[in-house]
């Protein structure tokens, strides 16, 4: 029987192949092609990408695909603000990205659900620091997967002041349904950037998880952070002198290919929008949850 007729076989082959691939080298090669500015080649790549992933340019500020100087610029294109209005209010939490909710719920005994039958530890996700993890023990989380066809800029879901940023080096497995259901501790193994914010309801964390081809993560205040800059765990703290305050709907950064965002909240602070969680497909700005009194 051919692999395409057996979903379990296909998943196994996809994941097994990723163990063999030189993922960081592959990411550099593809990254180079994505940044290529040769007009003929970049238009060819953009046309293939747009057709393959059926990209809808209706919401883009620049709707002509060939107007972008490279495939990477096309990929991180901006959309019209009116196409993604953010909910307003003191208790509303907005969705930070376009994507698909893969998991949402409570953090039980310091573990988060990765996929059916698979969990991973909060402490591992946050780089092994018990003190940082303590703020979110028994709290709430939501994991949102960004497919290649999604809009790939990340925005603030709620007003906050950035207190610390941690870059955690790691693997570059692709992040999708096949890998999340197969690879143990996927999100705690991949390269990631953890952002800790202080808000009116307490601490909030946003984890930007890297993936295959996404070698490096980009923030609005520090530019690209990742393996090209450092290969060790690194942290940056922001005091009042270097304070970075972000309002809901302010841009946090962007991915250069499909990846994942995880939001963490303290215990008893968030009530998820059940309709949104059940529908799975979300757009940035939509109501993700409410702050509880």
Secondary structure, DSSP 8 states (H G I E B T S, - for coil): --GGG-HHHHHHHHHHHHHHS-HHHHHHHHHHHHT---HHHHHHHHHHHHHHTT---TTBSS--GGGSSSHHHHHT--B-GGGG----SSSEEE--SSEEEEEEEE-BTTEEEEETTEEEEHHHHTTS-HHHHHTTTT-EEEEEEE-TTS--EEE-SS-EEEEEEEEE--B----SHHHHTTSTTHHHHB-EEEEEEEETTEEEEEEEE-BTTB-SEEETTTEEESTTT-SS-EEEE--GGG-EEE-TT-EEEE-SSSEEEEEEE-TT-EEE-HHHHHH-EE-TTSEEEEE--
